Amino acid sequence: MLRHALGFLIASLVQAAIAWMAQIYNIWGLDLRGGWPLLLAHILIGQVAGFVLLGIFRKVVSVAQLNPWFSGPAYGSGLGVVVQAAAWGLGAVRAPWTAGFWTIALSLVAFMVYGALAAVTIKWVEYRKVWT
């Protein structure tokens, strides 16, 4: 479980780095100046999402057999839609259609990268395989 958590932490930090770099270069339409509380919430959500994916891999054999470079980004895309909808519903972010194309595109890429890294972590820790 510790190896899973470490992999999910790395995936969350890479995802956050993508968003922060986009904001630094002014191609991100969302405000990420939440500081440590925002980062900690991001990491916590990343841990929960990673362990949900682990549960899916363990319960649904057909998903576990997929290449993690396919299943991970697919999961990340769905996760992105759910998280962004929840954040918008809570008033934490602007509506996606007002944030601009690059914000939506980079957010999707960041979630897909998170999903890929989380899936590769699971595949490696659980099965010691990454490429199949």
GITARA-V989400 format. One record per helix or strand of 2 or more residues. SS is the DSSP state (A for helix, B for strand). FROM is the first residue (numbers start at 1). LEN is the number of residues. If there is no record, write none. Layout:
BEGIN
SS|FROM|LEN  SS|FROM|LEN
END
This chain:
BEGIN
A|2|23  A|35|25  A|61|4  A|68|22  A|96|4  A|101|27
END
